Structure formats: structure tokens, C-alpha cells
């Protein structure tokens, strides 16, 4: 039996990449938008530049807008929690002022 060469291939001739990095694709899309304009850049252009198929691109991003805003959900959610906490604390501070009176120290308005 002949021994098989166990060296991995250095280049891939076709097919999708071993891994797809959504952040890298979004960054590439932003660069294409900056270079060519948002309206003039298609999902096909982005997929081609990323070296992936359109179906693979759509698996990660449903639209061009999703390439820009898709990763914002955690930030928006966290911001909402912070704002809600500030609103609740603001109510507590206002309620304590009603009971105890506003703070009175130099510089307080």
C-alpha cells in the first residue's frame, strides 16, 4: 500500500472558507460601502470580496443594513438596562427628596 501524503494543502481551490468571521465580513462591507457607496454595493459584491457564496453571506446577514447594525442588539439592550436603572434611581432620589427635602450644600442648585 502506498503511503499517503499527510501534508495539508496550502491553498484551497474553491468552496467556502473553513471558517467565516462575521465581524471581518461586516468590516469588509463597511469598507466597500465607503469606497463604492452603500446603494452601489450589492450583497453579491460583498460575498465576492469576502471569498464566500451569497448563500453563506445571507446565513449570517439578512440584508446590507444588518451588516452595519446587526451587532448592535447587545449594545442597545445594555443601554436600555442602564437607562431604566437610572430612571428607577431617579424616582428613588426624587421620592427621598420629598421625604427629607432637597440636599442643601454649597454649589447645589
N, C-alpha and C positions, 0 to 999 in steps of 0.2 A: 504494500500500500504506500503511495507517495505521501510524504509529509506535507501538510497544508501550511501555507504561509500565515503566521499569526499576526503579522503587522497590520494595524488598522489603516484603512485608506485615508490619505491626507486630504483629498478633495471629494466632494460629493457632486456627482454629475447632475442629478435632478432630484425632485421630490422636496418635501418640506423639510425645514431645518430640524435638527434633533430636538431643540427646544425653541420656544417662541417667547420672547421677552416683551410683554405688553407695554411696559414703560419705555423700552427702546423704540418700539414701533410708534408710540404716541409722540416721542421726541422727534423721530424722523418725519412724522406727519406735520408737526409744527414747523419744522424746517422747510418742508415742501410748501406749506401754506405761506410762509414768509417769502420764499423765493418766487413762487408762481401765482400766489393769490388763493384764497380759500375756494372761491367759486370755480376757478380753473383747475383745481386739483381734484382728481377723482379717487374713489376708493381703489380702483384698478391701478392708478399711478402709485398710490401708497403701497399696495401689495407688491407691485413690481419692484419698487425701490427697496422694500424690506426683504425681498427674495422669498416671498411666500405666495400662496394662491389666494385668490379673492375669498374663497370659502373659509380658509383659515383666518383671514383678517376679520370676516364677519362673525366668526366664532367668538372673537374677543371684543369686537366693537360693532355695534349695530348701525352706526352712522358716523359721518365726519364729526358731527357735534360731540358724539360720545368719545372720540379721540381726544378732544380738548377738555371736556367737562366730566368724562366718565369716572375719573378717580377722585372727584370732589365730594362724593357722598359721605365718606367718613369725616371729612373736614366740616361739611355743612352740619352733619349730625352733632359733632362735638361742639361746634359753635352754638347750636341751638340749646344744648345742655348748659353751657356756660351762661348764655343769656337768660335761660329760665332760672338758673340758680341765682343770678344777680337780681332778677325780678322778685323772686321769693325773699331774698335777703333784704331787698329794698322795702318790701312790705313789712318785714320784721323790724327794720330800723324805724320806719315811719310809725308803726304801732308803738314802739318803745318811746318815741318822741311824744306821742300823745299822752302816755302814762307819766313819763319822767320829765318831759319838757325837752326842748332842743338843747344841745350842748352849748355852753357859754364859755368860750375861751378866746383869747386874743386871736384875731385873724379869722374867726368863724363868721360867716355871713348869715 
